[in-house]
């Protein structure tokens, strides 16, 4: 080994004299990296804050191995979708086209109220009645006046009939007297003829004095009998004229009695009308929606004032329920009477019913720049009630006939996860979750259509964890 040559041990030990720590270089690198790092930290913190504030990030405490706390979202129900592009929608209320606030023409204190809210009434049913004692008395007195007038009329008619009978009898007597006069004239003519025939014989003394005396006496007797018969006949005719005047007077009495009966009957009818006006009757078949007064309260004929009520009850005809919608003037477009509509009630957002525009109001509201429309139901919702909120979608005249199409349920996209390569949601019921496979449709605004698997109205888990299993117990809290 040459002198000064390194030994084997010296060759195996690395030369550390060349290793140096450059303290300047890391400091420069840290200076270059610090602003970028802080920007990333701030961006991450901002994103987490935004996600938490909007509900996309839920921080739940899980302690003691208990059931996980999850948030739930309600499925968007069928019939309540967002309108499709080009469709015009409007919000309104269910009203009755046939509606009546029932009261009386007369003012008075209520003595009976026979209905409550929800009572079904038929046309003519007595809903209520005001105090009627004085009207009953007036009606009773008027009815008695009618009876008195009728009795007087009957008496007058009886007297007139008796006078007519007497006149008939008198006329028969007058006819007999007229016949007696005629017979007396015949006797006079015969006696006079006998005198004329025997006068020459007397002058010739063929007829003796006694016979002549008898002939002339018979002529004088016949003449006297004629005068007596004529006097009786004349008296009979005078009686006929007098009796006819009596009959005319009695006929006038009958007419007067008849007029009194009519007057009394009219007064009785008026009294009965006043009695009838004490009743509050249903003007049509309907449903009582408001009871506005109680027994003992005063109902005012001209409307409520002071301590009086203006009406007793309000009824509507359920068959005339329709939706009242006020649509902006700018959204009218081609909407017209007869257009097909889809009606969704707020009380049942999971269903839709077919309707039709019954009327577009002939004038607009200047203050609100709207036009009122009335939409009648073509399909009748069994749950519809007056004053319910409703949403109407106008489909135009060419909408397909038949029942309203059922809209698919929608769920938040956050509720859908993949399990075994299939989309599923976890439905919460009874404190446990149930895994449901779904068939998805179109997605918009964070909501996805569920073609099959859900009916609508279920509560589903948002952002389910990977270890959430079918049948797991959960404590839920609704999404704000």
C-alpha positions as CSV (number, residue, x, y, z in Angstrom):
1,X,0.0,0.0,0.0
2,X,1.5,3.3,-1.0
3,X,2.2,5.7,1.7
4,X,-0.6,8.3,2.2
5,X,-3.2,6.1,0.3
6,X,-6.6,5.8,2.1
7,X,-7.4,2.7,3.9
8,X,-10.5,0.4,3.2
9,X,-12.2,1.9,6.3
10,X,-11.6,5.4,5.1
11,X,-13.0,4.6,1.7
12,X,-16.3,3.3,3.1
13,X,-17.1,6.4,5.1
14,X,-18.8,9.1,3.0
15,X,-17.4,12.5,2.8
16,X,-19.7,14.7,4.8
17,X,-17.7,17.8,4.3
18,X,-19.6,18.5,1.2
19,X,-23.0,18.3,2.8
20,X,-24.3,21.8,3.6
21,X,-27.7,23.2,4.6
22,X,-28.6,26.1,2.4
23,X,-30.9,28.1,4.8
24,X,-31.6,30.8,2.3
25,X,-33.3,28.6,-0.3
26,X,-36.2,27.1,1.9
27,X,-37.0,30.6,3.1
28,X,-37.5,31.8,-0.4
29,X,-39.7,28.8,-1.2
30,X,-41.8,29.3,1.8
31,X,-42.2,33.0,0.9
32,X,-43.4,32.0,-2.6
33,X,-45.9,29.3,-1.3
34,X,-47.5,31.2,1.7
35,X,-49.9,33.5,-0.3
36,X,-51.2,30.6,-2.4
37,X,-51.7,28.4,0.6
38,X,-53.7,31.0,2.5
39,X,-55.8,31.6,-0.6
40,X,-56.7,27.9,-0.7
41,X,-57.5,27.8,3.0
42,X,-59.7,30.8,2.7
43,X,-61.5,29.4,-0.4
44,X,-62.1,26.1,1.4
45,X,-63.5,27.9,4.5
46,X,-65.8,30.0,2.3
47,X,-67.1,27.0,0.5
48,X,-67.8,25.1,3.7
49,X,-69.6,28.1,5.1
50,X,-71.7,28.5,2.0
51,X,-72.6,24.8,2.0
52,X,-73.5,24.8,5.7
53,X,-75.6,28.0,5.3
54,X,-77.6,26.6,2.3
55,X,-78.2,23.2,3.9
56,X,-75.9,21.3,1.6
57,X,-73.6,20.5,4.5
58,X,-75.2,19.1,7.7
59,X,-73.1,18.8,10.8
60,X,-74.7,16.3,13.0
61,X,-73.4,14.9,16.2
62,X,-73.2,11.2,16.5
63,X,-72.5,10.1,20.0
64,X,-72.6,6.9,21.9
65,X,-73.1,4.8,18.8
66,X,-76.8,5.7,18.7
67,X,-78.9,6.1,15.5
68,X,-77.5,8.7,13.1
69,X,-79.2,12.0,12.8
70,X,-80.2,12.8,9.3
71,X,-82.1,15.5,7.4
72,X,-85.1,14.7,5.4
73,X,-86.7,16.3,2.4
74,X,-90.4,15.9,1.3
75,X,-91.0,14.5,-2.1
76,X,-92.5,17.1,-4.5
77,X,-96.1,15.7,-4.9
78,X,-97.7,14.9,-8.2
79,X,-99.9,17.6,-9.6
80,X,-97.7,20.3,-8.2
81,X,-94.9,20.7,-10.7
82,X,-93.3,23.8,-12.0
83,X,-95.1,25.0,-15.1
84,X,-93.6,23.8,-18.4
85,X,-92.1,26.4,-20.7
86,X,-94.8,28.3,-22.5
87,X,-97.6,27.4,-20.0
88,X,-99.4,30.2,-18.2
89,X,-100.2,29.7,-14.5
90,X,-102.1,31.7,-11.9
91,X,-103.0,31.4,-8.3
92,X,-106.5,31.9,-7.0
93,X,-109.2,30.7,-4.7
94,X,-112.2,28.5,-4.8
95,X,-115.5,30.4,-4.7
96,X,-119.1,29.6,-5.2
97,X,-120.9,31.2,-8.2
98,X,-124.2,30.7,-6.3
99,X,-123.9,32.2,-2.8
100,X,-126.4,33.9,-0.5
101,X,-126.2,35.7,2.9
102,X,-129.6,34.9,4.4
103,X,-131.6,37.5,6.3
104,X,-135.2,38.7,6.6
105,X,-137.1,41.5,5.0
106,X,-138.3,42.4,8.5
107,X,-136.3,43.5,11.5
108,X,-136.7,41.4,14.6
109,X,-135.2,39.3,17.3
110,X,-134.2,35.8,16.5
111,X,-136.2,33.1,18.3
112,X,-134.9,30.1,16.4
113,X,-131.7,29.2,14.4
114,X,-131.9,25.7,13.0
115,X,-128.4,25.4,11.3
116,X,-124.8,25.2,12.1
117,X,-121.7,25.4,9.9
118,X,-121.7,22.4,7.6
119,X,-125.4,21.9,7.7
120,X,-126.9,20.8,4.3
121,X,-130.1,22.6,3.5
122,X,-132.7,22.2,0.8
123,X,-134.7,24.9,-1.0
124,X,-137.5,26.1,1.3
125,X,-136.0,24.7,4.6
126,X,-136.4,27.0,7.6
127,X,-133.0,28.3,8.5
128,X,-134.1,30.6,11.3
129,X,-137.1,32.7,12.5
130,X,-137.6,36.1,14.1
131,X,-140.1,37.0,16.7
132,X,-143.6,36.6,15.2
133,X,-146.3,36.9,17.9
134,X,-147.7,40.2,16.7
135,X,-147.7,39.1,13.1
136,X,-149.6,35.9,14.1
137,X,-152.2,38.0,15.9
138,X,-152.7,40.2,12.9
139,X,-153.0,37.2,10.6
140,X,-155.6,35.6,12.9
141,X,-157.6,38.8,13.0
142,X,-157.4,39.1,9.2
143,X,-158.6,35.5,8.8
144,X,-161.6,36.2,11.1
145,X,-162.5,39.3,9.0
146,X,-162.5,37.1,6.0
147,X,-164.9,34.7,7.7
148,X,-167.2,37.6,8.7
149,X,-167.2,39.0,5.2
150,X,-168.0,35.6,3.7
151,X,-171.0,35.2,6.1
152,X,-172.3,38.6,5.1
153,X,-171.9,37.7,1.4
154,X,-173.8,34.5,2.0
155,X,-176.6,36.4,3.7
156,X,-176.8,38.9,0.9
157,X,-176.8,36.1,-1.7
158,X,-179.5,34.3,0.2
159,X,-181.7,37.4,0.3
160,X,-181.1,38.1,-3.3
161,X,-182.1,34.5,-4.2
162,X,-185.3,34.8,-2.1
163,X,-186.2,38.0,-3.8
164,X,-185.6,36.4,-7.2
165,X,-187.9,33.4,-6.1
166,X,-190.6,35.8,-5.0
167,X,-190.4,37.7,-8.3
168,X,-190.9,34.5,-10.2
169,X,-193.9,33.7,-8.1
170,X,-195.2,37.3,-8.6
171,X,-194.8,37.1,-12.3
172,X,-196.8,33.9,-12.3
173,X,-199.6,35.7,-10.4
174,X,-199.4,38.6,-12.8
175,X,-199.8,36.2,-15.7
176,X,-203.0,34.8,-14.1
177,X,-204.3,38.3,-13.6
178,X,-203.5,39.1,-17.3
179,X,-205.5,36.0,-18.2
180,X,-208.4,37.1,-16.0
181,X,-208.4,40.4,-17.7
182,X,-208.5,38.7,-21.1
183,X,-211.4,36.5,-20.0
184,X,-213.3,39.4,-18.6
185,X,-212.9,41.2,-21.9
186,X,-214.4,38.1,-23.6
187,X,-217.3,38.2,-21.2
188,X,-217.8,41.9,-21.8
189,X,-217.8,41.4,-25.6
190,X,-220.2,38.5,-25.3
191,X,-222.5,40.5,-23.0
192,X,-222.4,43.6,-25.3
193,X,-223.1,41.4,-28.3
194,X,-226.1,40.0,-26.5
195,X,-227.4,43.5,-25.7
196,X,-227.0,44.5,-29.3
197,X,-228.7,41.4,-30.6
198,X,-231.7,41.7,-28.2
199,X,-232.2,45.5,-28.5
200,X,-234.3,45.3,-31.7
201,X,-236.3,42.4,-30.2
202,X,-237.0,44.5,-27.2
203,X,-238.2,47.3,-29.3
204,X,-240.4,44.9,-31.1
205,X,-241.5,43.7,-27.7
206,X,-240.5,40.2,-28.6
207,X,-238.2,40.2,-25.5
208,X,-240.0,41.0,-22.4
209,X,-238.9,43.5,-19.8
210,X,-237.4,40.9,-17.4
211,X,-235.3,39.3,-20.1
212,X,-234.0,42.6,-21.3
213,X,-233.3,43.6,-17.8
214,X,-231.2,40.4,-17.2
215,X,-229.3,41.0,-20.5
216,X,-228.4,44.5,-19.7
217,X,-227.5,43.6,-16.1
218,X,-225.1,40.9,-17.4
219,X,-223.4,43.4,-19.6
220,X,-222.9,45.8,-16.8
221,X,-221.6,42.9,-14.5
222,X,-219.1,41.9,-17.2
223,X,-217.9,45.4,-17.6
224,X,-217.4,45.8,-13.9
225,X,-215.5,42.5,-13.8
226,X,-213.3,43.7,-16.5
227,X,-212.5,46.9,-14.7
228,X,-211.7,44.9,-11.5
229,X,-209.5,42.4,-13.4
230,X,-207.6,45.3,-15.1
231,X,-207.1,47.0,-11.7
232,X,-205.6,43.8,-10.2
233,X,-203.4,43.3,-13.2
234,X,-202.2,46.8,-13.0
235,X,-201.4,46.4,-9.3
236,X,-199.6,43.2,-10.1
237,X,-197.4,44.9,-12.7
238,X,-196.6,47.7,-10.3
239,X,-195.6,45.1,-7.7
240,X,-193.3,43.4,-10.3
241,X,-191.5,46.7,-11.0
242,X,-191.1,47.4,-7.2
243,X,-189.9,43.9,-6.6
244,X,-187.4,44.1,-9.4
245,X,-186.0,47.2,-7.8
246,X,-185.6,45.3,-4.6
247,X,-183.9,42.5,-6.4
248,X,-181.5,45.0,-7.9
249,X,-180.8,46.4,-4.5
250,X,-180.1,43.0,-3.1
251,X,-177.8,42.2,-6.0
252,X,-175.9,45.4,-5.2
253,X,-175.6,44.2,-1.6
254,X,-174.2,40.9,-2.9
255,X,-171.6,42.7,-4.9
256,X,-170.7,44.9,-1.9
257,X,-170.3,41.8,0.2
258,X,-168.2,40.1,-2.5
259,X,-165.9,43.2,-2.6
260,X,-165.6,43.1,1.2
261,X,-164.6,39.4,1.0
262,X,-161.9,40.3,-1.5
263,X,-160.7,43.1,0.6
264,X,-160.6,41.0,3.7
265,X,-158.9,38.2,1.8
266,X,-156.2,40.6,0.5
267,X,-155.7,41.8,4.1
268,X,-155.4,38.3,5.3
269,X,-152.9,37.5,2.5
270,X,-150.8,40.5,3.4
271,X,-150.9,39.4,7.1
272,X,-149.8,35.9,6.0
273,X,-147.0,37.4,3.9
274,X,-145.8,39.3,7.0
275,X,-145.9,36.0,9.0
276,X,-143.9,34.3,6.2
277,X,-141.4,37.0,6.2
278,X,-140.5,36.1,9.8
279,X,-139.1,32.9,8.4
280,X,-135.6,32.7,7.0
281,X,-135.7,30.0,4.3
282,X,-133.0,28.5,2.1
283,X,-133.5,29.9,-1.5
284,X,-131.8,26.9,-3.0
285,X,-130.1,23.6,-2.1
286,X,-126.8,24.3,-0.5
287,X,-124.3,24.1,2.3
288,X,-124.1,26.5,5.3
289,X,-120.6,27.9,5.4
290,X,-121.1,30.7,8.0
291,X,-123.5,31.0,10.9
292,X,-123.7,34.7,11.5
293,X,-126.2,35.1,14.4
294,X,-127.6,33.3,17.4
295,X,-131.0,33.1,19.1
296,X,-131.7,36.4,20.9
297,X,-129.8,38.6,18.5
298,X,-131.6,41.2,16.4
299,X,-131.5,40.9,12.7
300,X,-131.8,44.2,10.8
301,X,-133.7,44.2,7.5
302,X,-131.4,46.9,6.0
303,X,-128.1,45.5,7.2
304,X,-126.2,45.3,10.4
305,X,-126.2,48.4,12.5
306,X,-125.5,49.0,16.2
307,X,-126.2,45.7,18.0
308,X,-128.0,44.1,15.1
309,X,-126.9,41.5,12.6
310,X,-127.2,41.8,8.8
311,X,-127.6,38.1,8.1
312,X,-128.3,34.9,9.9
313,X,-126.2,32.5,7.8
314,X,-124.4,32.2,4.5
315,X,-125.0,29.3,2.2
316,X,-123.4,28.3,-1.0
317,X,-124.3,25.8,-3.7
318,X,-121.4,23.3,-3.8
319,X,-122.3,22.4,-7.4
320,X,-121.3,25.9,-8.5
321,X,-117.8,25.9,-7.0
322,X,-115.2,27.3,-9.3
323,X,-111.7,28.9,-9.1
324,X,-111.3,32.7,-9.2
325,X,-108.0,33.7,-10.7
326,X,-106.7,37.2,-11.3
327,X,-104.2,37.1,-14.2
328,X,-101.9,39.9,-15.2
329,X,-102.8,41.7,-18.3
330,X,-99.5,40.9,-19.8
331,X,-100.0,37.2,-19.4
332,X,-103.5,36.9,-21.0
333,X,-102.1,36.1,-24.5
334,X,-104.6,33.8,-26.3
335,X,-106.5,32.7,-23.2
336,X,-110.2,32.6,-23.8
337,X,-113.4,31.1,-22.5
338,X,-113.5,27.3,-23.1
339,X,-109.8,26.8,-22.7
340,X,-108.7,23.6,-20.9
341,X,-106.9,24.1,-17.6
342,X,-105.2,22.0,-14.9
343,X,-106.3,22.8,-11.4
344,X,-104.2,21.9,-8.3
345,X,-105.6,22.6,-4.9
346,X,-103.3,23.7,-2.1
347,X,-105.1,21.1,0.1
348,X,-104.1,18.3,-2.2
349,X,-100.9,19.2,-4.0
350,X,-100.4,15.6,-5.0
351,X,-103.3,15.6,-7.5
352,X,-104.5,17.6,-10.4
353,X,-108.0,18.0,-11.8
354,X,-109.2,19.1,-15.2
355,X,-111.0,22.4,-15.6
356,X,-112.2,24.8,-18.2
357,X,-112.3,28.6,-18.4
358,X,-115.9,29.5,-17.9
359,X,-115.6,33.3,-18.2
360,X,-113.0,35.9,-18.8
361,X,-114.2,39.1,-17.0
362,X,-115.2,41.8,-19.5
363,X,-113.1,44.5,-17.7
364,X,-109.7,44.8,-16.1
365,X,-108.7,46.1,-12.7
366,X,-107.0,49.3,-13.3
367,X,-105.2,49.4,-9.9
368,X,-103.8,45.9,-10.1
369,X,-103.5,45.6,-13.9
370,X,-105.2,42.2,-13.8
371,X,-108.2,40.5,-15.4
372,X,-110.4,38.2,-13.4
373,X,-111.1,34.7,-14.7
374,X,-113.5,32.0,-13.5
375,X,-112.5,28.3,-14.1
376,X,-115.1,25.6,-13.6
377,X,-114.2,22.0,-12.7
378,X,-114.6,19.4,-15.4
379,X,-113.3,16.8,-13.0
380,X,-114.8,17.3,-9.5
381,X,-112.4,17.1,-6.6
382,X,-114.2,15.4,-3.6
383,X,-112.2,17.5,-1.1
384,X,-112.9,20.9,-2.7
385,X,-114.3,23.6,-0.3
386,X,-115.0,27.3,-0.7
387,X,-112.0,29.6,-0.1
388,X,-109.4,26.9,-0.7
389,X,-106.3,28.1,-2.5
390,X,-105.7,26.7,-6.0
391,X,-103.2,27.0,-8.8
392,X,-104.4,26.9,-12.4
393,X,-102.3,26.1,-15.4
394,X,-103.9,27.2,-18.7
395,X,-103.4,24.5,-21.4
396,X,-105.2,26.1,-24.3
397,X,-108.1,24.8,-26.4
398,X,-106.2,21.9,-28.0
399,X,-105.2,20.1,-24.8
400,X,-106.0,16.4,-25.0
401,X,-109.3,15.2,-23.6
402,X,-109.6,12.8,-20.7
403,X,-108.5,13.0,-17.1
404,X,-105.6,15.3,-16.1
405,X,-102.2,13.7,-16.5
406,X,-100.6,12.7,-13.3
407,X,-97.2,14.4,-12.8
408,X,-94.3,12.4,-11.6
409,X,-92.9,12.9,-8.1
410,X,-89.6,14.8,-7.7
411,X,-86.9,14.5,-5.2
412,X,-83.8,16.4,-4.4
413,X,-80.7,15.1,-6.3
414,X,-79.0,14.8,-2.9
415,X,-81.4,12.1,-1.9
416,X,-80.3,9.7,-4.7
417,X,-77.3,7.5,-4.3
418,X,-76.0,4.4,-6.1
419,X,-76.1,1.0,-4.5
420,X,-75.0,-2.1,-6.4
421,X,-75.0,0.0,-9.5
422,X,-78.6,1.1,-9.2
423,X,-80.1,4.5,-8.1
424,X,-81.8,4.2,-4.7
425,X,-83.3,6.5,-2.1
426,X,-83.8,5.9,1.6
427,X,-87.4,6.5,2.7
428,X,-87.9,7.3,6.4
429,X,-90.9,5.8,8.1
430,X,-91.5,4.9,11.8
431,X,-88.0,5.9,12.8
432,X,-86.3,3.5,10.4
433,X,-85.1,3.8,6.8
434,X,-86.2,1.7,3.9
435,X,-84.1,1.4,0.8
436,X,-86.1,1.9,-2.4
437,X,-84.8,1.4,-5.9
438,X,-86.0,4.2,-8.2
439,X,-86.1,4.8,-11.9
440,X,-85.1,8.4,-12.6
441,X,-86.2,10.8,-15.3
442,X,-85.3,14.4,-16.2
443,X,-83.4,16.6,-13.8
444,X,-83.8,20.4,-13.4
445,X,-83.0,22.9,-10.6
446,X,-81.6,20.3,-8.3
447,X,-84.8,18.1,-8.5
448,X,-85.0,14.9,-10.4
449,X,-88.2,13.1,-11.7
450,X,-88.9,9.7,-10.2
451,X,-90.4,7.6,-13.0
452,X,-91.0,4.6,-10.7
453,X,-90.5,3.7,-7.1
454,X,-92.2,6.6,-5.2
455,X,-95.8,7.6,-5.1
456,X,-95.3,11.1,-3.7
457,X,-95.4,12.5,-0.2
458,X,-92.6,10.3,1.3
459,X,-89.8,11.7,3.4
460,X,-86.4,10.7,2.1
461,X,-82.9,11.0,3.5
462,X,-80.6,13.7,2.1
463,X,-77.0,12.8,1.6
464,X,-77.2,9.3,3.0
465,X,-73.9,7.9,4.3
466,X,-72.3,4.9,2.7
467,X,-72.8,2.8,5.7
468,X,-76.6,3.6,6.0
469,X,-78.3,0.2,5.7
470,X,-81.9,-0.8,5.0
471,X,-83.9,-1.0,8.2
472,X,-81.4,1.2,10.2
473,X,-82.9,3.3,13.0
474,X,-82.6,7.0,12.5
475,X,-83.5,10.2,14.2
476,X,-84.6,12.7,11.6
477,X,-84.8,16.4,11.4
478,X,-86.6,18.3,8.7
479,X,-84.7,20.4,6.3
480,X,-85.2,24.1,7.0
